[in-house]
Amino acid sequence: MNDDEKAEIAKNFDQAVNMAPAELEKWLDSDDSKAVGWKGDDGHGSGESVGHKAGARIVEIKRKKKADLTDADYAHMKKVGAYVARHKAQGGPKDDKDHSAWRYSLMNWGHDPLK
């Protein structure tokens, strides 16, 4: 991965993730956060959804210095940018977006669509 690719990934990540690390951590600790998302084929998986795990990783990445980011960090940042773009494009419910699984799932990935 070259520097131009890293810069593009970082730009997309920064646009996608509009929650501060402390705000995201607080959200991830909530029951609403833990209630949404894919937890494996059986509905339980490890008990933690893919998005919830992704959110915890986002907090780690956001707290790192740019120079300390690894290729694995950039790979996750790319995944986050793509997920947020896809999920936003689906659009949320027509009513009560504030309390929707759609919003809560996006928030697990660091993006609050109401901001």
KEKE-3310 file (N, C-alpha, C; in steps of 0.2 Angstrom, whole numbers, plus 5000, padded with zeros to 4 digits):
npx = (5004:5004:5009:4999:4988:4986:4983:4971:4962:4963:4957:4944:4940:4940:4930:4919:4918:4911:4910:4917:4931:4929:4915:4910:4915:4907:4894:4896:4895:4882:4866:4858:4867:4873:4863:4861:4865:4875:4878:4883:4880:4871:4865:4870:4884:4899:4893:4895:4892:4897:4899:4900:4912:4920:4918:4925:4938:4939:4939:4952:4960:4957:4964:4977:4993:4996:5008:5009:5000:4996:4997:4987:4978:4975:4968:4957:4952:4948:4938:4929:4925:4919:4909:4901:4897:4890:4879:4873:4868:4858:4848:4838:4824:4808:4801:4805:4820:4829:4828:4831:4836:4844:4851:4857:4866:4874:4880:4888:4898:4904:4898:4886:4871:4863:4870)
npy = (4994:5010:5028:5037:5029:5026:5039:5042:5032:5036:5049:5045:5037:5047:5055:5047:5042:5051:5052:5056:5048:5046:5048:5037:5026:5027:5026:5012:5005:5005:4998:4998:4999:4986:4978:4978:4972:4960:4944:4932:4916:4909:4918:4921:4920:4926:4933:4946:4959:4961:4974:4980:4976:4981:4995:4996:4994:5005:5015:5013:5015:5029:5034:5033:5039:5046:5041:5030:5021:5005:4993:4984:4992:5002:4994:4991:5003:5006:4996:5001:5014:5009:5002:5011:5020:5011:5007:5019:5022:5014:5020:5025:5021:5028:5034:5039:5039:5042:5032:5020:5003:5004:5017:5014:5004:5010:5019:5010:5008:5020:5031:5043:5046:5057:5068)
npz = (5000:4995:4999:4993:4992:5006:5010:5004:5009:5022:5021:5017:5028:5038:5034:5035:5048:5060:5074:5089:5098:5112:5113:5104:5111:5123:5117:5112:5124:5127:5129:5118:5107:5108:5105:5091:5074:5065:5071:5067:5059:5066:5074:5086:5087:5093:5102:5101:5090:5073:5069:5081:5086:5076:5079:5092:5087:5079:5088:5094:5083:5080:5091:5089:5083:5067:5061:5067:5062:5056:5042:5043:5051:5041:5032:5040:5041:5028:5026:5035:5029:5017:5022:5029:5018:5010:5019:5022:5010:5008:5015:5028:5039:5036:5046:5063:5063:5073:5083:5077:5071:5060:5061:5073:5070:5060:5069:5077:5069:5070:5064:5065:5058:5060:5063)
capx = (5000:5008:5006:4993:4982:4984:4980:4964:4959:4962:4952:4937:4938:4938:4923:4914:4918:4910:4910:4924:4933:4925:4908:4909:4915:4901:4889:4897:4894:4875:4862:4855:4873:4874:4857:4860:4871:4875:4881:4885:4875:4866:4862:4873:4891:4903:4889:4896:4891:4903:4899:4902:4919:4923:4918:4930:4944:4939:4942:4959:4963:4957:4968:4984:4996:4996:5014:5009:4995:4999:4993:4980:4974:4972:4963:4951:4949:4945:4932:4924:4923:4915:4903:4897:4895:4884:4874:4870:4865:4852:4843:4835:4817:4804:4800:4809:4827:4832:4828:4831:4842:4848:4855:4862:4871:4879:4884:4893:4904:4907:4895:4879:4868:4859:4874)
capy = (5000:5016:5033:5040:5025:5027:5046:5041:5028:5040:5054:5042:5035:5053:5058:5042:5042:5057:5052:5056:5041:5045:5047:5031:5022:5028:5022:5005:5003:5005:4992:4999:4997:4979:4974:4978:4970:4953:4940:4925:4913:4906:4924:4923:4921:4927:4937:4953:4959:4963:4981:4982:4974:4986:5001:4996:4995:5012:5019:5011:5018:5036:5037:5032:5044:5044:5038:5023:5016:4999:4991:4982:4998:5005:4989:4991:5010:5005:4993:5006:5019:5006:5000:5017:5022:5006:5007:5026:5022:5010:5024:5023:5021:5034:5038:5037:5037:5043:5026:5014:4999:5007:5022:5011:5000:5015:5022:5005:5009:5027:5036:5045:5049:5062:5073)
capz = (5000:4995:5003:4990:4994:5013:5011:5001:5014:5028:5020:5017:5035:5042:5032:5037:5056:5063:5081:5093:5102:5119:5111:5102:5117:5127:5113:5112:5130:5128:5127:5111:5103:5109:5102:5084:5070:5063:5076:5065:5055:5071:5077:5092:5086:5099:5107:5099:5083:5069:5069:5088:5086:5072:5083:5096:5083:5076:5094:5094:5077:5081:5096:5087:5079:5060:5060:5071:5059:5052:5036:5046:5053:5035:5029:5043:5039:5021:5027:5038:5024:5013:5026:5030:5012:5008:5024:5021:5003:5009:5018:5034:5039:5034:5052:5069:5062:5079:5087:5072:5070:5054:5064:5078:5066:5058:5075:5079:5064:5071:5060:5067:5052:5062:5064)
cpx = (5005:5005:5000:4987:4980:4981:4973:4960:4958:4957:4945:4935:4936:4932:4918:4913:4917:4908:4917:4925:4929:4917:4906:4910:4909:4895:4890:4895:4886:4872:4859:4861:4874:4869:4857:4866:4871:4880:4883:4879:4869:4863:4865:4881:4895:4899:4890:4895:4897:4904:4902:4909:4923:4923:4924:4937:4944:4942:4949:4963:4963:4962:4975:4986:4996:5002:5014:5004:4999:4995:4987:4976:4971:4967:4957:4947:4945:4938:4927:4921:4918:4908:4898:4893:4889:4878:4870:4866:4858:4846:4840:4827:4814:4803:4804:4816:4831:4833:4828:4837:4847:4853:4860:4867:4876:4883:4889:4899:4906:4904:4887:4876:4864:4863:4875)
cpy = (5006:5022:5037:5036:5026:5034:5046:5038:5032:5046:5051:5040:5042:5056:5053:5042:5049:5057:5052:5049:5040:5044:5040:5026:5022:5024:5015:5002:5002:4999:4992:4997:4989:4975:4974:4974:4962:4949:4933:4922:4910:4912:4925:4924:4921:4931:4944:4953:4962:4970:4984:4981:4980:4993:5001:4997:5002:5016:5019:5015:5026:5039:5036:5038:5041:5040:5031:5018:5011:4998:4988:4987:5001:5000:4990:4998:5010:5002:4997:5011:5015:5004:5006:5019:5017:5007:5014:5026:5018:5014:5021:5022:5028:5038:5035:5035:5037:5036:5019:5010:5001:5012:5019:5007:5004:5018:5017:5006:5016:5033:5037:5049:5055:5069:5077)
cpz = (5000:4998:5000:4992:5001:5014:5009:5006:5020:5027:5020:5024:5039:5040:5034:5045:5058:5071:5084:5097:5108:5118:5108:5107:5121:5123:5113:5118:5132:5126:5120:5106:5103:5106:5095:5081:5070:5068:5074:5062:5060:5075:5084:5091:5092:5104:5105:5092:5079:5069:5076:5089:5082:5075:5088:5093:5081:5082:5094:5089:5078:5086:5094:5083:5072:5058:5063:5067:5055:5046:5038:5048:5046:5032:5033:5042:5033:5022:5030:5033:5020:5016:5027:5024:5010:5012:5023:5015:5003:5011:5024:5034:5038:5040:5058:5067:5068:5083:5082:5072:5065:5057:5069:5075:5064:5064:5078:5075:5065:5067:5063:5061:5054:5063:5057)
residu = (MET:ASN:ASP:ASP:GLU:LYS:ALA:GLU:ILE:ALA:LYS:ASN:PHE:ASP:GLN:ALA:VAL:ASN:MET:ALA:PRO:ALA:GLU:LEU:GLU:LYS:TRP:LEU:ASP:SER:ASP:ASP:SER:LYS:ALA:VAL:GLY:TRP:LYS:GLY:ASP:ASP:GLY:HIS:GLY:SER:GLY:GLU:SER:VAL:GLY:HIS:LYS:ALA:GLY:ALA:ARG:ILE:VAL:GLU:ILE:LYS:ARG:LYS:LYS:LYS:ALA:ASP:LEU:THR:ASP:ALA:ASP:TYR:ALA:HIS:MET:LYS:LYS:VAL:GLY:ALA:TYR:VAL:ALA:ARG:HIS:LYS:ALA:GLN:GLY:GLY:PRO:LYS:ASP:ASP:LYS:ASP:HIS:SER:ALA:TRP:ARG:TYR:SER:LEU:MET:ASN:TRP:GLY:HIS:ASP:PRO:LEU:LYS)
# end
